[in-house]
């Protein structure tokens, strides 16, 4: 199931240390996060710094 599409291309602004996507679930269960790269003309790849998991 696709949750969201994130497009970070900006001609003027470079951003660092921003949360670009968050997700909360109402119950505790094992989850899998899948990142699918939809490369477009001039933007064929991504770079990630990592994922953070926060538990209450």
C-alpha positions in Angstrom: 0.0 0.0 0.0 1.5 3.3 -1.0 1.4 5.9 1.8 2.9 9.0 0.3 5.2 10.5 -2.4 7.9 12.9 -1.2 9.5 15.3 -3.7 12.4 17.3 -2.2 13.6 19.1 -5.4 14.1 22.8 -4.7 15.9 25.1 -7.1 16.9 27.5 -4.3 16.9 25.9 -0.9 19.1 23.2 0.7 17.6 21.7 3.9 19.4 19.7 6.5 18.1 17.6 9.4 14.4 17.9 8.5 11.9 15.2 9.0 10.4 14.7 5.6 8.0 11.9 6.4 6.4 10.6 9.6 4.0 7.8 10.3 2.2 6.8 13.5 0.3 3.5 14.1 -2.3 2.9 16.8 -1.1 -0.5 17.8 2.2 -2.3 18.3 3.1 -4.7 15.6 6.1 -5.5 13.3 6.3 -3.0 10.4 8.2 -2.8 7.1 9.0 0.5 5.5 9.8 0.3 1.8 11.3 3.2 -0.1 10.7 3.2 -3.8 12.7 5.6 -6.0 10.7 7.1 -8.9 13.7 8.5 -10.8 12.7 11.3 -13.1 14.6 13.2 -15.8 17.5 15.1 -14.1 16.8 13.3 -10.7 17.5 9.6 -11.1 18.5 8.8 -7.5 18.2 9.7 -3.8 20.5 10.0 -0.9 19.3 9.3 2.6 20.9 9.9 6.0 18.9 7.3 7.7 15.7 6.3 9.4 14.7 7.0 13.0 12.4 4.8 15.1 10.9 6.4 18.2 9.1 4.3 20.7 6.9 5.7 23.5 
